[in-house]
Amino acid sequence: MKSVKDIYTLNNQTKIPCVGYGTWQMPNDDTGYQALLTAFEAGYSHIDTAEGYDNEETVGKAIKNSGIPREEIFLTTKLGNKSHGYEETLLAFEASLERLQVSYVDLYLIHWPNPVYYRDHWEETIQSTWRAMEKLYMEGKIKAIGVSNFKIHHLEALLKTAKIIPAVNQLRLCPGDVDSKLVQWCEDKGILLQAYSPLGTGKVLQLEVVNNIAKKHNTSAAYIALAWSIQRGFQPLVKSVKPHRIIDNTKFFHVTLDEEDMNLLNQLNGCVGHADDPDTVPW
């Protein structure tokens, strides 16, 4: 990989840029709008949003006014936690299209496998939700379908009735927070792992081992974390509304970590906290 425009190929042959611009906690106002325009100018072509982020309107406005043809932008959004179920998913998807001002999305994800609203029948619910997503995919309204925050048992439940294997599982992945069994399970199934919070919400940047590797390569700790993500075969989703950081996060491709570096980073565990448990978090 040499730039944010280089691609991975999903298990249905859809092409996806190797780095995405994430919009979690991005405000649904002019600050967010200007940040998105800066991201487009910096070279990002993959934008990741969600119904639950409450900023699809701003994302849609920026896409519309970017001057970039729609087919050159890879757009991901996610199903809201209150909208699981077959009919509910179909309605929620159409509402997202309207907010985004687009006729299709490139990737649609189930944001959370076990929302508190469906906790007593989550398995049945994600199966009916996935059936709706498969329908939308077959109709050409979605280029690829996937999941987010799914553990192995959630994926196994989904696959009991699924006709289509998820193309993506979006997880918290950074040095110090990797569920190795889940990663291997997804890789064995050809499911691309998207890494949200690739800097561990800043905690990775404080780790001594990461900073020592950064000094060795005469670069920044952030670049080390992003290079690690790419070399692991993950797709990092970077996020900032500050113009200089948006641009900086595209410039790590000159960093190549050697085997010793990768081993040190792969051995980190628990030092940046762990992803929330989707079966217990009240969301």
N, C-alpha and C positions, 0 to 999 in steps of 0.2 A: 504494500500500500504506500502511495506517494502523496496523496492529497485526500481531502474530504470528499472529493467526487469519485474516488475509486469505489469499486462495488464488491459486495458479496452477492452470491446467487442463492436465493431461497429454494426450498425443496420442491416448489412448483415452477421453478425456473424464472421467477420474477427477480429483477435486478434491484438491489437496494444499496444506497450509498453507505460507505463503511463507517461514517460518523454522522450522527444526527444532532440537530439543535433541539434541546428539550425546553419545554415551556412550563414545567411545574413551578407554581408560585409566581409566574410571570403575570403582572397586573393586566386586567382587561381594559386598558386605557392607552393613552398616547405613548406612555413610557414603554409599554409592551410592543406597541405598533412600531415605534422607532427602532427598538431592539431587533425586531424581526427584519426590518428593512436593512439594518446593518448586517445581520446574519446572511441575508441573501447577497449583499454586496461583497461579503467576505468569502463567499463561495459555497456556503451550505446550500444543499438542495433537498435535504431531508428535514422536515419539521415534525416534531412529535408533540401532540396535544392530547386532550381527553375531555369528555363531557364533565368529569369531576374537577377539572382545573378551572372551569368557569371563564375560559378565555377563547373559546372557539370563534366568537365573533371577531375578535382582534386578529386572530390567525387568518381567518378568511379575508378580512379587509387587506391585510398585508400581502397575501397571495395575489389578490385581485389587482392591487396597485403596484406590485413589484416589477411589472414589465417583463416577467419571465413567463414563457408559455406554460400552461398548466401541466402538460405532459412532461416537462422538465423538472417538475417539483414532485418529490416523494412525500406524501402526506399520510401521517398516522394519527388516528384518534382512537378513543377507547370507550367502551360501554360503561355507563354509570352504574353504581352499585344498587340503586333502587329500581333498575330497569331490566333485571334478569327475567327470563322466561321467553317463550316463543313470540307471542304477539307484542309483548313489551319491548323486546329487542328490535323488532321491525320498526316500531314507532320511534324508539330512541334513535335508531340509525337515521331515519328520515329527518328527525329534528336536528341531528348533528350536521347533515348535509345542508340544511337550510341555514344554520348558523354560520357554517363555513363557506357558504355561497359556492358550492361545487356540486358536480353531478356524480362524482365517485370519490372514493378514497383508495389509496394504495395499500394501506394496511389497517385492519380493524381488530382490536384486541378486547378480550374480556379483561377488564381492569383488575378484578379481584375475584378469586375463586369462591370465597365463602363469606359474602357480606353478612353483616349482622341481621339484615332483614330476611335472610333465607337460611339461617344457620341450622334450622331443624330439618331442612330438606335440600341441602346445598347440592348433593349429587344429582338428583333428579332435575334441579333447576339449571345447572350448567349444561346438562345434556340437551334440554329443550332450547336453551340459549344458543348452543353451538349449532343445533339444527337450523335455527333461523339464520345464523351467520353463513352456514353452508348454502342456504337458499340465496342470500344476497350475493355470495361469491359466484354461484352458478349463473346468476342474472347479469354478472359483469359490473355490479355496483361497487365491488371490492376486488382489488387485484390479489390480495393475500389475506388470510385470517390467522390469528394467533391469540396468545394469552399473555397475562402478566401476573407476576407474583404466585405462580402455580408451583406447588411442590409435587413430588412424584405421585403421591396418592391422589391428588387432584387430577393430574394428567391421566393416570390409570382409569379413574372414574369417567373422564371425558371420552377416552378411547373405547370404552365398552360399547358405545353406540355411534361414535363418530365415523363418518365416511371419508373425512379429510383429516390428515394429521396436521396439527398446528405448524405454521411456518416459523413462528417466533415464540420465545418465552422471554419477556422483559423482566429482569430481576435486579435487585441491588447487588452489584458485583464490583469489587474494588480490592486492591491488595489488603488482606486481612479479613475480608468477608466473602468467602467463596464456599458454597455448599458443594463439595467435590462430587458427591454421589449424584446430586441433581444435575450438575453440569455434565457429567459423563452420560447420564441417562438421556439427556436432551441431545447431546452430540451423537449418541448411538442411533437416535431416531431421525437425525438430520434436521433438528430444530435449532435455528440460529438463536444464540443468547445475546440479547441486548442488555447493555450494562447501564442502568440509571445510577445516578450518584457515583460516577466512576472515580471521584476524588473523596468519596466517603463523607460528603458534605463538609469538606475541608480537613477532616481528621487525618487523612493520608498524608497531607502536606506537613504534618507535625511529627511524623515518625522519623526517628534517627536513621534507620536503615534506608529509607527512601531518600532522605537528604544526603546520605553518604554516597549513594549510587548517583544522585544528581551531580554531586561535586566531581565524581569520577568522570562523568560525561560532559562536564562543564555546561550543565543545563539546569532546568528548574525541576522541582519535585512534581509539579503538575504534569510536565512533559513525560516524566518517568512513569507516572500512573497511567497516562493515556497510551504510551508506547506499550506498556505491559498488557493493557486491555486488547490492543490490536494484535499483539504477538500471541495472545491466548486464543485468538479467533473470535473474540467478543466484538460487539458493535457498541462503542461508547456513545452515550447521549450527554453532550456537554450543555451547560446552562449558565448564562449570565445575562444581565441586562446592561452591563457596562461595556461600552464600545471597544475599549482596548482589550478587555478579556475575551470578548466574542471573537475578535481577530486573532489574539494570541493562541486561542484554543485550536486554531487551524494549522499551527506551525510546529508540530511536534514530530513530523514524519522523518526528520533527519536523525532521530534517536533510534539506535538499534541496541537492544539489551542483549548481553551475552548469556551463556548458560548459567554462570554463577549468579548474575543479577536476577535472572528469572527464578532460580531456585530459592534465593533469599526472599524474594517477594512472594513466591508461592507458599513458603513455609509460615508466613504471617497468619495469625489466627486470633480473632477476638479483640485485637488492639484498636479497632475502629468501631466497635459495636457490631451488632448483627441486624439483619433485616427483621422487620416486624413479622410475627407469626400470624398468617392470614386466618388461622382458625380461632384465634382468641382476641385479636384487636377489634374493638367495637366500632367498626367502620363499614 
